[in-house]
């Protein structure tokens, strides 16, 4: 049976929980996230497990303990801070032996 191809707009990641739950249901088509969840479930089966997989569509759902999931929001950097970080990275590259700069 051939995989049904969805357009990008149809390939969702949905994280579902309630205040009463102690787990997240994470439904995703995202390959990187599926791989990360697969590795985490293999290493910590008591904290994360595969709930469902649709091989035809290419999505998976995992159940993950709430205490293992966090959402990190990054605030935008100012232009000054961005330039300082770039200069710092350039200086670090110059200090690292054997690395050529282009």
Order of alpha helices (4+ residues) and beta strands (2+ residues): beta-beta-alpha-beta-beta-alpha
